[in-house]
Amino acid sequence: MKKFFKLSKKQTIIISSVIGIFVLLGFFSLLFVPRINLKGDKYVKIKLDSSYKEQGTSATILGNDISKNIKVKGSVDVSKPGKYTIEYSVKEGLFTYSVKRIVEVVDDEYPIIELNGEKKVYTCPNNKYEEEGYSAIDNYDGDITKLVIVDNKDNLISYTVSDSSNNTTIETREIIKEDKESPTITLIGSSIKYIAINSKYTDQGVSAKDNCDGDLNDKVIKTGSVDTSKKGTYKIKYEVSDSSGNKASTERTVVVYENATKINGVNKTGTIYLTFDDGPSSSITPNILKILKEKNVKATFFVINCSNNLNYLIKQEYEEGHTVALHSYTHNYKTVYSSSDAFFKDLQKISDKVKNITGEEVKIIRFPGGGSNTISRRYSKGIMTYLTNEVINRGYHYFDWNVSSGDAGGANTKSEVYKNVIKGLKFNRANIVLMHDFENNYKTLNALSDIIDYGLSNGYTFEAIDMTTPLVRHAVNN
């Protein structure tokens, strides 16, 4: 049989009294212990570097507001990710009451990965991609480039980085192994070659290179031929393909001309080549062109650099069938003759200008001061000896003159210009006449019609200089 424990009357009274006391204490605690009420949420989440605004609290006891007695402990550092505890407490008499608010500062901004170069890279089929570099920056951690993980699979390179808050960024670079670039094929020597009939023609060839395959000179296919026994224009074509099938081509024009009009290097018939240096100019050149058009005569203009608003005159000279030839860009002796490099730099500049205007590469030139000038001695001894040979090596034909009008010095009137020219003409040669179309040279302009009339009435023909014109050159004096 089970025995039940039985309390005595005294024990029952004691237990009941203790329970009553606890009940009374609980009741009084409800009345006399202060209470704190949070305004807003107990858990607040804010972004890194934003502002934290305290929403506040209130406290009461026995219905009375004791908010002013609340003490706050803790703070929030918005510049650093983490969880921050704000504790609010109030004490009244023997009782203290407290509550807490948790504020979490969150870094939810992803790092930035910057790739050097392009995200889509074309490379040669047999080439290994050389990493162009990358960088990674995080708003909180700063430079985290060293944390980037690079993975290359199937020509797709991935760059992955995570910051200290586990925000992860992935960038990719696609490597396309494909050669889309054509080879380069460059003529060695001039694109137009002039040779006399029955002379020897030696082809200078080309240089061919490819971005992937390198030197392709042995892959060049040349078609066409030159028959130097027959007058005519011949085309030599050069073509090359790289290993990816990209092609490039170029061609050279070879003009075989008949030299029957020359005896010992000079023209045996009466031909006058009117040449004008140092133009164009606004006051003289348009009127010279007008006279030449009226007389149906072609001439040669050795041009220098002019203001762009006169470029139309160079174009007009070209379009009306005259020869636009090269004189100088600066026509400054100190600049041009300071060195051979300076000369060819100056020559290239005027060549580029003429080509931009006419679309044609010009190989006919006249030295500033002529090939016999001595002023070049002041700046570079022996330079003309070198230049007169080197321009020929580079495919140029240079022309001096054998008839001078004197219009740049000595001749002061229309009559003097006319007489100088007429006196210098000889029927058994090519007559290269030096004149100028610089600004305000009216004596030459006014003499031009009479010079042309004299030539025509005395059996001369007028031509513009071309690459087949017999060369007239002075003795070199430096």
Secondary structure as UniProt FT lines:
FT   HELIX           9..32
FT   STRAND          35..38
FT   STRAND          43..47
FT   TURN            48..49
FT   STRAND          57..61
FT   TURN            62..63
FT   STRAND          64..65
FT   HELIX           67..69
FT   STRAND          71..73
FT   TURN            78..79
FT   STRAND          82..92
FT   TURN            93..94
FT   STRAND          95..106
FT   STRAND          112..115
FT   STRAND          120..123
FT   TURN            125..126
FT   STRAND          134..138
FT   TURN            139..141
FT   STRAND          142..143
FT   HELIX           145..147
FT   STRAND          149..153
FT   TURN            154..155
FT   STRAND          156..162
FT   TURN            164..165
FT   STRAND          168..177
FT   STRAND          184..187
FT   STRAND          192..196
FT   TURN            197..198
FT   STRAND          206..210
FT   TURN            211..213
FT   STRAND          214..215
FT   HELIX           217..219
FT   STRAND          221..223
FT   TURN            228..229
FT   STRAND          232..241
FT   TURN            243..244
FT   STRAND          247..257
FT   TURN            260..261
FT   STRAND          262..263
FT   TURN            264..265
FT   STRAND          266..267
FT   STRAND          271..279
FT   TURN            282..284
FT   HELIX           285..295
FT   STRAND          300..304
FT   HELIX           308..310
FT   HELIX           311..319
FT   TURN            320..321
FT   STRAND          323..328
FT   HELIX           333..336
FT   HELIX           340..358
FT   STRAND          364..365
FT   TURN            368..369
FT   TURN            371..372
FT   HELIX           375..378
FT   TURN            381..382
FT   HELIX           383..393
FT   TURN            394..395
FT   STRAND          397..398
FT   STRAND          403..404
FT   TURN            407..410
FT   HELIX           414..424
FT   TURN            427..428
FT   STRAND          430..436
FT   TURN            439..440
FT   HELIX           442..457
FT   TURN            458..459
FT   STRAND          461..462
FT   TURN            467..468
//
